[in-house]
Amino acid sequence: MRRIRIPVVLALAAAGMAGSSTPADARTPLVVEVDCSPGDLSFSCDAVASGGATPYLYYYWTVTEYSYYDVENPSSSQVSYQYQVAGSSPTLSNSCTANRHVVVSVRVLDSVAGEDTGSSAFGC
């Protein structure tokens, strides 16, 4: 009878017992929250991202102002203005119009094209 020798590492790997690593698709999903601090006719917002694949590459900010009269009935809300800013900064600071409802949203893209969006609303 002839003996066949199989290296232990190969045998363990075939049996699924070798050291394992976490597959790339098992990482935690990207989650984005927006923390805004309204000031006197101004605001500053921070995108707080966690999970996903760092570094976080792009932050796409959208700021929309609505008149207060339309906040109770969003389907008839009139946008006073809206603008978008794209870049690599997790912070956005800007002015806002008195007596307006402001919604700030940010879409964050991570280094493997994962993305999530967060938003915050406040009065100016």
N, CA, C and O atoms as CSV, one atom per row, in Angstrom:
chain,resi,resn,atom,element,x,y,z
A,1,MET,N,N,0.835,-1.160,0.000
A,1,MET,CA,C,0.000,0.000,0.000
A,1,MET,C,C,0.889,1.234,0.000
A,1,MET,O,O,1.873,1.321,0.734
A,2,ARG,N,N,0.520,2.157,-0.823
A,2,ARG,CA,C,1.293,3.378,-0.977
A,2,ARG,C,C,0.632,4.499,-0.200
A,2,ARG,O,O,-0.583,4.684,-0.276
A,3,ARG,N,N,1.434,5.252,0.553
A,3,ARG,CA,C,0.912,6.357,1.339
A,3,ARG,C,C,0.927,7.635,0.507
A,3,ARG,O,O,1.863,7.912,-0.243
A,4,ILE,N,N,-0.132,8.386,0.669
A,4,ILE,CA,C,-0.195,9.685,0.015
A,4,ILE,C,C,-0.116,10.732,1.109
A,4,ILE,O,O,-0.901,10.716,2.057
A,5,ARG,N,N,0.827,11.630,0.972
A,5,ARG,CA,C,0.998,12.685,1.972
A,5,ARG,C,C,0.415,13.987,1.442
A,5,ARG,O,O,0.774,14.460,0.364
A,6,ILE,N,N,-0.465,14.533,2.204
A,6,ILE,CA,C,-1.065,15.828,1.867
A,6,ILE,C,C,-0.619,16.801,2.950
A,6,ILE,O,O,-0.818,16.545,4.137
A,7,PRO,N,N,-0.033,17.887,2.553
A,7,PRO,CA,C,0.381,18.852,3.576
A,7,PRO,C,C,-0.815,19.260,4.453
A,7,PRO,O,O,-1.937,19.401,3.967
A,8,VAL,N,N,-0.549,19.444,5.743
A,8,VAL,CA,C,-1.596,19.763,6.713
A,8,VAL,C,C,-2.323,21.055,6.346
A,8,VAL,O,O,-3.545,21.127,6.474
A,9,VAL,N,N,-1.608,22.056,5.902
A,9,VAL,CA,C,-2.237,23.331,5.552
A,9,VAL,C,C,-3.248,23.141,4.439
A,9,VAL,O,O,-4.348,23.691,4.485
A,10,LEU,N,N,-2.865,22.348,3.423
A,10,LEU,CA,C,-3.769,22.098,2.315
A,10,LEU,C,C,-4.999,21.331,2.787
A,10,LEU,O,O,-6.117,21.630,2.366
A,11,ALA,N,N,-4.805,20.365,3.638
A,11,ALA,CA,C,-5.933,19.583,4.138
A,11,ALA,C,C,-6.873,20.451,4.974
A,11,ALA,O,O,-8.092,20.357,4.831
A,12,LEU,N,N,-6.315,21.296,5.843
A,12,LEU,CA,C,-7.152,22.168,6.664
A,12,LEU,C,C,-7.890,23.193,5.812
A,12,LEU,O,O,-9.061,23.478,6.063
A,13,ALA,N,N,-7.226,23.746,4.817
A,13,ALA,CA,C,-7.861,24.722,3.944
A,13,ALA,C,C,-9.015,24.090,3.190
A,13,ALA,O,O,-10.081,24.690,3.052
A,14,ALA,N,N,-8.799,22.874,2.703
A,14,ALA,CA,C,-9.853,22.177,1.971
A,14,ALA,C,C,-11.038,21.889,2.877
A,14,ALA,O,O,-12.183,21.892,2.425
A,15,ALA,N,N,-10.773,21.642,4.144
A,15,ALA,CA,C,-11.845,21.345,5.094
A,15,ALA,C,C,-12.469,22.612,5.663
A,15,ALA,O,O,-13.427,22.535,6.433
A,16,GLY,N,N,-11.938,23.778,5.296
A,16,GLY,CA,C,-12.484,25.030,5.806
A,16,GLY,C,C,-12.022,25.368,7.200
A,16,GLY,O,O,-12.651,26.177,7.882
A,17,MET,N,N,-10.936,24.765,7.637
A,17,MET,CA,C,-10.477,24.980,9.002
A,17,MET,C,C,-9.287,25.913,9.094
A,17,MET,O,O,-8.839,26.241,10.193
A,18,ALA,N,N,-8.787,26.332,7.991
A,18,ALA,CA,C,-7.640,27.238,8.018
A,18,ALA,C,C,-8.109,28.603,8.492
A,18,ALA,O,O,-9.309,28.865,8.569
A,19,GLY,N,N,-7.153,29.473,8.810
A,19,GLY,CA,C,-7.499,30.824,9.231
A,19,GLY,C,C,-8.397,31.494,8.204
A,19,GLY,O,O,-8.192,31.350,6.999
A,20,SER,N,N,-9.386,32.220,8.685
A,20,SER,CA,C,-10.311,32.852,7.749
A,20,SER,C,C,-10.171,34.360,7.825
A,20,SER,O,O,-9.762,34.918,8.843
A,21,SER,N,N,-10.513,34.991,6.744
A,21,SER,CA,C,-10.525,36.443,6.715
A,21,SER,C,C,-11.927,36.884,6.337
A,21,SER,O,O,-12.682,36.127,5.726
A,22,THR,N,N,-12.270,38.106,6.700
A,22,THR,CA,C,-13.594,38.617,6.403
A,22,THR,C,C,-13.662,39.006,4.930
A,22,THR,O,O,-12.840,39.797,4.468
A,23,PRO,N,N,-14.619,38.469,4.190
A,23,PRO,CA,C,-14.723,38.856,2.788
A,23,PRO,C,C,-15.107,40.320,2.657
A,23,PRO,O,O,-15.746,40.882,3.547
A,24,ALA,N,N,-14.718,40.937,1.551
A,24,ALA,CA,C,-14.945,42.367,1.345
A,24,ALA,C,C,-16.422,42.725,1.428
A,24,ALA,O,O,-16.762,43.807,1.907
A,25,ASP,N,N,-17.311,41.839,0.969
A,25,ASP,CA,C,-18.732,42.177,0.975
A,25,ASP,C,C,-19.377,42.005,2.348
A,25,ASP,O,O,-20.575,42.245,2.494
A,26,ALA,N,N,-18.609,41.596,3.355
A,26,ALA,CA,C,-19.156,41.406,4.691
A,26,ALA,C,C,-18.910,42.602,5.603
A,26,ALA,O,O,-19.293,42.564,6.772
A,27,ARG,N,N,-18.278,43.671,5.097
A,27,ARG,CA,C,-18.019,44.839,5.935
A,27,ARG,C,C,-19.346,45.518,6.271
A,27,ARG,O,O,-20.356,45.307,5.599
A,28,THR,N,N,-19.324,46.319,7.299
A,28,THR,CA,C,-20.556,46.995,7.705
A,28,THR,C,C,-20.940,48.038,6.663
A,28,THR,O,O,-20.065,48.640,6.041
A,29,PRO,N,N,-22.228,48.258,6.467
A,29,PRO,CA,C,-22.656,49.226,5.459
A,29,PRO,C,C,-22.326,50.653,5.892
A,29,PRO,O,O,-22.222,50.954,7.081
A,30,LEU,N,N,-22.167,51.502,4.912
A,30,LEU,CA,C,-21.921,52.918,5.161
A,30,LEU,C,C,-23.204,53.539,5.710
A,30,LEU,O,O,-24.286,53.346,5.155
A,31,VAL,N,N,-23.071,54.281,6.796
A,31,VAL,CA,C,-24.204,54.981,7.411
A,31,VAL,C,C,-23.802,56.437,7.609
A,31,VAL,O,O,-22.724,56.724,8.128
A,32,VAL,N,N,-24.683,57.365,7.187
A,32,VAL,CA,C,-24.387,58.790,7.274
A,32,VAL,C,C,-25.474,59.497,8.073
A,32,VAL,O,O,-26.666,59.297,7.837
A,33,GLU,N,N,-25.048,60.321,9.015
A,33,GLU,CA,C,-25.941,61.188,9.771
A,33,GLU,C,C,-25.456,62.615,9.586
A,33,GLU,O,O,-24.274,62.848,9.334
A,34,VAL,N,N,-26.370,63.572,9.712
A,34,VAL,CA,C,-26.006,64.980,9.577
A,34,VAL,C,C,-26.317,65.680,10.893
A,34,VAL,O,O,-27.432,65.594,11.407
A,35,ASP,N,N,-25.323,66.370,11.428
A,35,ASP,CA,C,-25.456,67.122,12.676
A,35,ASP,C,C,-25.299,68.600,12.354
A,35,ASP,O,O,-24.205,69.051,12.015
A,36,CYS,N,N,-26.405,69.368,12.460
A,36,CYS,CA,C,-26.376,70.790,12.115
A,36,CYS,C,C,-26.522,71.665,13.339
A,36,CYS,O,O,-27.239,71.329,14.281
A,37,SER,N,N,-25.834,72.789,13.314
A,37,SER,CA,C,-25.927,73.803,14.360
A,37,SER,C,C,-26.337,75.118,13.708
A,37,SER,O,O,-25.504,75.805,13.117
A,38,PRO,N,N,-27.640,75.479,13.813
A,38,PRO,CA,C,-28.062,76.761,13.249
A,38,PRO,C,C,-27.576,77.911,14.119
A,38,PRO,O,O,-27.542,77.810,15.346
A,39,GLY,N,N,-27.201,79.003,13.464
A,39,GLY,CA,C,-26.755,80.194,14.178
A,39,GLY,C,C,-27.629,81.367,13.790
A,39,GLY,O,O,-28.771,81.179,13.368
A,40,ASP,N,N,-27.115,82.557,13.924
A,40,ASP,CA,C,-27.835,83.772,13.566
A,40,ASP,C,C,-27.735,83.972,12.053
A,40,ASP,O,O,-26.748,84.515,11.556
A,41,LEU,N,N,-28.759,83.532,11.327
A,41,LEU,CA,C,-28.814,83.579,9.862
A,41,LEU,C,C,-27.665,82.808,9.205
A,41,LEU,O,O,-27.187,83.162,8.127
A,42,SER,N,N,-27.247,81.756,9.884
A,42,SER,CA,C,-26.192,80.903,9.343
A,42,SER,C,C,-26.341,79.506,9.938
A,42,SER,O,O,-27.142,79.286,10.847
A,43,PHE,N,N,-25.566,78.576,9.418
A,43,PHE,CA,C,-25.562,77.219,9.955
A,43,PHE,C,C,-24.239,76.551,9.629
A,43,PHE,O,O,-23.506,76.968,8.732
A,44,SER,N,N,-23.961,75.504,10.386
A,44,SER,CA,C,-22.813,74.656,10.128
A,44,SER,C,C,-23.278,73.216,10.310
A,44,SER,O,O,-23.899,72.883,11.319
A,45,CYS,N,N,-22.982,72.373,9.345
A,45,CYS,CA,C,-23.393,70.975,9.400
A,45,CYS,C,C,-22.193,70.067,9.210
A,45,CYS,O,O,-21.307,70.344,8.401
A,46,ASP,N,N,-22.176,68.978,9.966
A,46,ASP,CA,C,-21.133,67.967,9.845
A,46,ASP,C,C,-21.759,66.660,9.382
A,46,ASP,O,O,-22.778,66.227,9.920
A,47,ALA,N,N,-21.148,66.035,8.386
A,47,ALA,CA,C,-21.540,64.694,7.971
A,47,ALA,C,C,-20.774,63.719,8.852
A,47,ALA,O,O,-19.544,63.737,8.888
A,48,VAL,N,N,-21.502,62.874,9.555
A,48,VAL,CA,C,-20.883,61.887,10.434
A,48,VAL,C,C,-21.079,60.528,9.775
A,48,VAL,O,O,-22.168,59.954,9.818
A,49,ALA,N,N,-20.007,60.019,9.162
A,49,ALA,CA,C,-20.070,58.749,8.438
A,49,ALA,C,C,-19.401,57.655,9.260
A,49,ALA,O,O,-18.415,57.889,9.958
A,50,SER,N,N,-19.966,56.454,9.158
A,50,SER,CA,C,-19.351,55.291,9.801
A,50,SER,C,C,-19.599,54.077,8.920
A,50,SER,O,O,-20.505,54.068,8.087
A,51,GLY,N,N,-18.780,53.059,9.119
A,51,GLY,CA,C,-18.911,51.852,8.318
A,51,GLY,C,C,-18.379,52.068,6.914
A,51,GLY,O,O,-17.645,53.023,6.658
A,52,GLY,N,N,-18.746,51.187,6.015
A,52,GLY,CA,C,-18.283,51.298,4.640
A,52,GLY,C,C,-16.782,51.111,4.562
A,52,GLY,O,O,-16.172,50.497,5.438
A,53,ALA,N,N,-16.190,51.648,3.499
A,53,ALA,CA,C,-14.752,51.530,3.279
A,53,ALA,C,C,-14.125,52.913,3.299
A,53,ALA,O,O,-14.425,53.753,2.451
A,54,THR,N,N,-13.256,53.146,4.269
A,54,THR,CA,C,-12.570,54.424,4.342
A,54,THR,C,C,-11.423,54.425,3.350
A,54,THR,O,O,-10.912,53.352,3.031
A,55,PRO,N,N,-11.001,55.552,2.855
A,55,PRO,CA,C,-11.505,56.881,3.202
A,55,PRO,C,C,-12.825,57.186,2.480
A,55,PRO,O,O,-13.155,56.599,1.450
A,56,TYR,N,N,-13.555,58.127,3.070
A,56,TYR,CA,C,-14.768,58.609,2.430
A,56,TYR,C,C,-14.331,59.663,1.426
A,56,TYR,O,O,-13.700,60.654,1.797
A,57,LEU,N,N,-14.659,59.457,0.172
A,57,LEU,CA,C,-14.074,60.260,-0.903
A,57,LEU,C,C,-14.840,61.536,-1.232
A,57,LEU,O,O,-14.235,62.594,-1.403
A,58,TYR,N,N,-16.158,61.445,-1.320
A,58,TYR,CA,C,-16.931,62.605,-1.775
A,58,TYR,C,C,-18.128,62.867,-0.875
A,58,TYR,O,O,-18.765,61.947,-0.363
A,59,TYR,N,N,-18.408,64.140,-0.700
A,59,TYR,CA,C,-19.569,64.604,0.051
A,59,TYR,C,C,-20.365,65.498,-0.888
A,59,TYR,O,O,-19.877,66.550,-1.301
A,60,TYR,N,N,-21.579,65.097,-1.229
A,60,TYR,CA,C,-22.445,65.884,-2.108
A,60,TYR,C,C,-23.533,66.530,-1.251
A,60,TYR,O,O,-24.490,65.869,-0.848
A,61,TRP,N,N,-23.379,67.803,-0.981
A,61,TRP,CA,C,-24.304,68.544,-0.117
A,61,TRP,C,C,-25.426,69.164,-0.943
A,61,TRP,O,O,-25.186,69.673,-2.038
A,62,THR,N,N,-26.645,69.123,-0.422
A,62,THR,CA,C,-27.789,69.809,-1.027
A,62,THR,C,C,-28.474,70.605,0.070
A,62,THR,O,O,-28.813,70.061,1.121
A,63,VAL,N,N,-28.675,71.890,-0.173
A,63,VAL,CA,C,-29.362,72.764,0.786
A,63,VAL,C,C,-30.622,73.280,0.111
A,63,VAL,O,O,-30.573,73.810,-0.999
A,64,THR,N,N,-31.759,73.120,0.795
A,64,THR,CA,C,-33.036,73.590,0.270
A,64,THR,C,C,-33.724,74.425,1.335
A,64,THR,O,O,-33.817,74.005,2.489
A,65,GLU,N,N,-34.204,75.597,0.966
A,65,GLU,CA,C,-34.968,76.444,1.874
A,65,GLU,C,C,-36.427,76.463,1.428
A,65,GLU,O,O,-36.730,76.599,0.242
A,66,TYR,N,N,-37.323,76.323,2.405
A,66,TYR,CA,C,-38.763,76.372,2.154
A,66,TYR,C,C,-39.346,77.515,2.971
A,66,TYR,O,O,-38.798,77.884,4.009
A,67,SER,N,N,-40.450,78.071,2.506
A,67,SER,CA,C,-41.135,79.078,3.313
A,67,SER,C,C,-41.824,78.350,4.464
A,67,SER,O,O,-42.286,77.221,4.298
A,68,TYR,N,N,-41.894,78.997,5.640
A,68,TYR,CA,C,-42.526,78.363,6.794
A,68,TYR,C,C,-43.996,78.068,6.551
A,68,TYR,O,O,-44.526,77.113,7.120
A,69,TYR,N,N,-44.660,78.843,5.741
A,69,TYR,CA,C,-46.086,78.646,5.492
A,69,TYR,C,C,-46.380,77.303,4.859
A,69,TYR,O,O,-47.488,76.785,4.998
A,70,ASP,N,N,-45.406,76.725,4.164
A,70,ASP,CA,C,-45.634,75.485,3.445
A,70,ASP,C,C,-45.126,74.240,4.176
A,70,ASP,O,O,-45.272,73.125,3.677
A,71,VAL,N,N,-44.545,74.424,5.327
A,71,VAL,CA,C,-43.986,73.289,6.047
A,71,VAL,C,C,-45.089,72.320,6.472
A,71,VAL,O,O,-44.874,71.108,6.462
A,72,GLU,N,N,-46.248,72.822,6.839
A,72,GLU,CA,C,-47.350,71.956,7.275
A,72,GLU,C,C,-47.915,71.139,6.116
A,72,GLU,O,O,-48.497,70.077,6.335
A,73,ASN,N,N,-47.751,71.615,4.912
A,73,ASN,CA,C,-48.280,70.930,3.744
A,73,ASN,C,C,-47.145,70.738,2.735
A,73,ASN,O,O,-47.037,71.493,1.768
A,74,PRO,N,N,-46.309,69.738,2.958
A,74,PRO,CA,C,-45.112,69.582,2.133
A,74,PRO,C,C,-45.398,69.423,0.640
A,74,PRO,O,O,-44.561,69.786,-0.186
A,75,SER,N,N,-46.568,68.886,0.280
A,75,SER,CA,C,-46.851,68.689,-1.141
A,75,SER,C,C,-46.974,70.023,-1.882
A,75,SER,O,O,-46.835,70.070,-3.104
A,76,SER,N,N,-47.235,71.110,-1.138
A,76,SER,CA,C,-47.338,72.412,-1.801
A,76,SER,C,C,-46.177,73.335,-1.426
A,76,SER,O,O,-46.215,74.537,-1.689
A,77,SER,N,N,-45.137,72.749,-0.802
A,77,SER,CA,C,-43.986,73.562,-0.402
A,77,SER,C,C,-43.342,74.212,-1.608
A,77,SER,O,O,-43.208,73.607,-2.672
A,78,GLN,N,N,-42.948,75.456,-1.415
A,78,GLN,CA,C,-42.256,76.162,-2.483
A,78,GLN,C,C,-40.792,76.315,-2.101
A,78,GLN,O,O,-40.459,76.844,-1.040
A,79,VAL,N,N,-39.947,75.850,-2.972
A,79,VAL,CA,C,-38.518,75.940,-2.734
A,79,VAL,C,C,-38.083,77.371,-2.988
A,79,VAL,O,O,-38.273,77.909,-4.080
A,80,SER,N,N,-37.499,77.978,-1.973
A,80,SER,CA,C,-36.976,79.329,-2.136
A,80,SER,C,C,-35.687,79.291,-2.932
A,80,SER,O,O,-35.483,80.095,-3.842
A,81,TYR,N,N,-34.829,78.362,-2.589
A,81,TYR,CA,C,-33.626,78.129,-3.391
A,81,TYR,C,C,-33.039,76.784,-3.008
A,81,TYR,O,O,-33.299,76.249,-1.930
A,82,GLN,N,N,-32.255,76.263,-3.906
A,82,GLN,CA,C,-31.584,74.991,-3.678
A,82,GLN,C,C,-30.225,75.061,-4.350
A,82,GLN,O,O,-30.101,75.583,-5.458
A,83,TYR,N,N,-29.215,74.543,-3.690
A,83,TYR,CA,C,-27.907,74.480,-4.324
A,83,TYR,C,C,-27.192,73.224,-3.874
A,83,TYR,O,O,-27.531,72.629,-2.851
A,84,GLN,N,N,-26.202,72.833,-4.650
A,84,GLN,CA,C,-25.441,71.635,-4.354
A,84,GLN,C,C,-23.952,71.963,-4.328
A,84,GLN,O,O,-23.464,72.795,-5.092
A,85,VAL,N,N,-23.257,71.293,-3.438
A,85,VAL,CA,C,-21.805,71.450,-3.311
A,85,VAL,C,C,-21.211,70.047,-3.276
A,85,VAL,O,O,-21.641,69.209,-2.484
A,86,ALA,N,N,-20.238,69.793,-4.119
A,86,ALA,CA,C,-19.555,68.501,-4.115
A,86,ALA,C,C,-18.103,68.730,-3.725
A,86,ALA,O,O,-17.484,69.700,-4.162
A,87,GLY,N,N,-17.569,67.852,-2.918
A,87,GLY,CA,C,-16.179,67.984,-2.520
A,87,GLY,C,C,-15.791,66.925,-1.526
A,87,GLY,O,O,-16.501,65.937,-1.340
A,88,SER,N,N,-14.661,67.134,-0.887
A,88,SER,CA,C,-14.149,66.140,0.050
A,88,SER,C,C,-14.286,66.582,1.497
A,88,SER,O,O,-13.703,65.968,2.391
A,89,SER,N,N,-15.064,67.660,1.741
A,89,SER,CA,C,-15.192,68.166,3.106
A,89,SER,C,C,-16.425,67.594,3.806
A,89,SER,O,O,-17.523,67.622,3.251
A,90,PRO,N,N,-16.245,67.071,5.037
A,90,PRO,CA,C,-17.387,66.566,5.791
A,90,PRO,C,C,-18.146,67.676,6.521
A,90,PRO,O,O,-19.076,67.390,7.275
A,91,THR,N,N,-17.761,68.945,6.306
A,91,THR,CA,C,-18.419,70.075,6.974
A,91,THR,C,C,-18.885,71.087,5.941
A,91,THR,O,O,-18.170,71.391,4.986
A,92,LEU,N,N,-20.105,71.612,6.145
A,92,LEU,CA,C,-20.636,72.667,5.287
A,92,LEU,C,C,-21.126,73.792,6.186
A,92,LEU,O,O,-21.904,73.552,7.110
A,93,SER,N,N,-20.683,75.014,5.927
A,93,SER,CA,C,-21.130,76.199,6.660
A,93,SER,C,C,-21.634,77.208,5.639
A,93,SER,O,O,-21.023,77.403,4.587
A,94,ASN,N,N,-22.766,77.853,5.964
A,94,ASN,CA,C,-23.322,78.814,5.026
A,94,ASN,C,C,-24.332,79.697,5.735
A,94,ASN,O,O,-24.666,79.486,6.901
A,95,SER,N,N,-24.806,80.689,5.000
A,95,SER,CA,C,-25.858,81.563,5.517
A,95,SER,C,C,-27.213,80.981,5.134
A,95,SER,O,O,-27.307,80.130,4.249
A,96,CYS,N,N,-28.261,81.450,5.808
A,96,CYS,CA,C,-29.619,81.047,5.474
A,96,CYS,C,C,-30.542,82.255,5.640
A,96,CYS,O,O,-30.190,83.225,6.311
A,97,THR,N,N,-31.698,82.191,5.037
A,97,THR,CA,C,-32.653,83.293,5.035
A,97,THR,C,C,-33.540,83.222,6.273
A,97,THR,O,O,-34.030,82.153,6.634
A,98,ALA,N,N,-33.742,84.363,6.917
A,98,ALA,CA,C,-34.575,84.417,8.126
A,98,ALA,C,C,-35.977,83.892,7.834
A,98,ALA,O,O,-36.524,84.093,6.750
A,99,ASN,N,N,-36.535,83.221,8.824
A,99,ASN,CA,C,-37.902,82.696,8.773
A,99,ASN,C,C,-38.115,81.682,7.665
A,99,ASN,O,O,-39.192,81.625,7.072
A,100,ARG,N,N,-37.106,80.887,7.385
A,100,ARG,CA,C,-37.215,79.814,6.390
A,100,ARG,C,C,-36.912,78.480,7.050
A,100,ARG,O,O,-36.174,78.402,8.031
A,101,HIS,N,N,-37.495,77.444,6.492
A,101,HIS,CA,C,-37.246,76.074,6.917
A,101,HIS,C,C,-36.130,75.542,6.022
A,101,HIS,O,O,-36.268,75.545,4.799
A,102,VAL,N,N,-35.033,75.089,6.612
A,102,VAL,CA,C,-33.862,74.647,5.859
A,102,VAL,C,C,-33.699,73.135,6.009
A,102,VAL,O,O,-33.763,72.596,7.114
A,103,VAL,N,N,-33.488,72.466,4.883
A,103,VAL,CA,C,-33.184,71.033,4.883
A,103,VAL,C,C,-31.810,70.864,4.240
A,103,VAL,O,O,-31.587,71.261,3.096
A,104,VAL,N,N,-30.903,70.269,4.997
A,104,VAL,CA,C,-29.545,70.013,4.502
A,104,VAL,C,C,-29.384,68.504,4.379
A,104,VAL,O,O,-29.589,67.763,5.341
A,105,SER,N,N,-29.014,68.060,3.183
A,105,SER,CA,C,-28.779,66.630,2.933
A,105,SER,C,C,-27.360,66.451,2.421
A,105,SER,O,O,-26.803,67.334,1.769
A,106,VAL,N,N,-26.790,65.306,2.723
A,106,VAL,CA,C,-25.462,64.987,2.187
A,106,VAL,C,C,-25.455,63.529,1.757
A,106,VAL,O,O,-25.948,62.650,2.463
A,107,ARG,N,N,-24.891,63.299,0.595
A,107,ARG,CA,C,-24.674,61.942,0.090
A,107,ARG,C,C,-23.175,61.705,0.132
A,107,ARG,O,O,-22.401,62.464,-0.451
A,108,VAL,N,N,-22.770,60.649,0.824
A,108,VAL,CA,C,-21.347,60.336,0.994
A,108,VAL,C,C,-21.019,59.096,0.172
A,108,VAL,O,O,-21.763,58.115,0.169
A,109,LEU,N,N,-19.890,59.164,-0.524
A,109,LEU,CA,C,-19.406,58.052,-1.334
A,109,LEU,C,C,-18.097,57.563,-0.720
A,109,LEU,O,O,-17.181,58.349,-0.483
A,110,ASP,N,N,-18.019,56.244,-0.464
A,110,ASP,CA,C,-16.786,55.714,0.118
A,110,ASP,C,C,-15.840,55.209,-0.970
A,110,ASP,O,O,-16.123,55.352,-2.160
A,111,SER,N,N,-14.727,54.622,-0.562
A,111,SER,CA,C,-13.664,54.271,-1.503
A,111,SER,C,C,-13.963,53.048,-2.369
A,111,SER,O,O,-13.187,52.740,-3.273
A,112,VAL,N,N,-15.071,52.344,-2.115
A,112,VAL,CA,C,-15.451,51.226,-2.985
A,112,VAL,C,C,-16.833,51.456,-3.593
A,112,VAL,O,O,-17.544,50.510,-3.931
A,113,ALA,N,N,-17.198,52.730,-3.725
A,113,ALA,CA,C,-18.452,53.167,-4.355
A,113,ALA,C,C,-19.692,52.855,-3.527
A,113,ALA,O,O,-20.802,52.856,-4.060
A,114,GLY,N,N,-19.524,52.587,-2.233
A,114,GLY,CA,C,-20.680,52.488,-1.358
A,114,GLY,C,C,-21.179,53.897,-1.075
A,114,GLY,O,O,-20.380,54.834,-1.039
A,115,GLU,N,N,-22.479,54.068,-0.874
A,115,GLU,CA,C,-22.992,55.402,-0.599
A,115,GLU,C,C,-24.188,55.348,0.348
A,115,GLU,O,O,-24.891,54.342,0.451
A,116,ASP,N,N,-24.386,56.466,1.030
A,116,ASP,CA,C,-25.545,56.638,1.895
A,116,ASP,C,C,-25.833,58.134,1.976
A,116,ASP,O,O,-24.977,58.968,1.679
A,117,THR,N,N,-27.052,58.449,2.383
A,117,THR,CA,C,-27.483,59.838,2.485
A,117,THR,C,C,-28.059,60.081,3.862
A,117,THR,O,O,-28.749,59.230,4.422
A,118,GLY,N,N,-27.765,61.258,4.404
A,118,GLY,CA,C,-28.336,61.692,5.671
A,118,GLY,C,C,-28.846,63.107,5.504
A,118,GLY,O,O,-28.436,63.811,4.582
A,119,SER,N,N,-29.743,63.534,6.394
A,119,SER,CA,C,-30.257,64.909,6.291
A,119,SER,C,C,-30.633,65.434,7.663
A,119,SER,O,O,-30.773,64.684,8.629
A,120,SER,N,N,-30.793,66.745,7.714
A,120,SER,CA,C,-31.195,67.436,8.932
A,120,SER,C,C,-32.051,68.618,8.526
A,120,SER,O,O,-31.829,69.216,7.473
A,121,ALA,N,N,-33.026,68.957,9.351
A,121,ALA,CA,C,-33.900,70.093,9.076
A,121,ALA,C,C,-33.951,71.001,10.299
A,121,ALA,O,O,-33.920,70.530,11.435
A,122,PHE,N,N,-34.028,72.316,10.053
A,122,PHE,CA,C,-34.051,73.281,11.149
A,122,PHE,C,C,-34.621,74.593,10.627
A,122,PHE,O,O,-34.759,74.788,9.420
A,123,GLY,N,N,-34.946,75.476,11.538
A,123,GLY,CA,C,-35.416,76.800,11.176
A,123,GLY,C,C,-34.285,77.803,11.233
A,123,GLY,O,O,-33.386,77.705,12.069
A,124,CYS,N,N,-34.343,78.780,10.325
A,124,CYS,CA,C,-33.308,79.799,10.307
A,124,CYS,C,C,-33.896,81.101,10.854
A,124,CYS,O,O,-33.195,82.110,10.932
